[in-house]
Amino acid sequence: MGWNTSVLFRQDVTADEAVDDLAITEFSGELVGADQATSALKPDALYAAESGGWAQVWNPMMDVVMSWEPTDPATALVVFFSSVSSTYGFTLFTNGERSRHYVYADGVVIEDDGTPLPVEAEIARPSWGPDEDFLWSIVTAVTGVRYDEKLQYRVYPV
């Protein structure tokens, strides 16, 4: 599957709180599965759920989540997947401060700020460079969250 989306993981907040922090407040009343929430099938919405003490807010248009900045001492991870352009990246916020920012395109590092996470050295990278599996390894190492096809997401129109 080619991933073309972005996601914000916020620790110790509800899905509604995480979406509210993005200035989106209207829940449509609709619930969808992970396959729709994590894809661009319906890009004009945010999709939010909670898992393992983390809220996750998926943004297929990559226009809301990517500009998120903490307003409190939050621990959060912003990740984007763009398999169309072979561009991937993540930003980790620890206690409200950006502690790691890493972006690569076509296997070449474009941005590399902060101390690499221990997991980055442990992940086997294919010859073409980091990809979706690399990012999911980062997500799991930081949050403990794995892709859960059974998770239901609340839909917030944007």
KAURZI-V676915 format. One record per backbone hydrogen bond with DSSP energy under -1.0 kcal/mol. NH is the residue of the N-H (numbers start at 1). CO is the residue of the C=O. If there is no record, write none. Layout:
nh,co
NH,CO
NH,CO
//
This chain:
nh,co
5,81
7,79
8,57
9,77
10,55
11,75
12,53
18,14
19,15
20,16
21,17
22,19
23,20
24,19
28,155
32,153
37,33
38,34
39,36
46,156
47,58
48,154
49,56
51,54
54,51
55,10
56,49
57,8
58,47
59,6
62,59
68,65
74,72
76,93
77,9
78,91
79,7
80,89
81,5
82,87
83,3
87,82
88,104
89,80
90,102
91,78
92,100
93,76
94,97
96,74
97,94
99,92
100,92
101,113
102,90
103,111
104,88
105,108
106,86
108,105
110,103
111,103
113,101
120,117
123,119
129,126
135,131
136,132
137,133
138,134
139,135
140,136
141,137
142,138
143,139
144,140
151,148
153,32
154,48
155,30
156,46
158,44
//
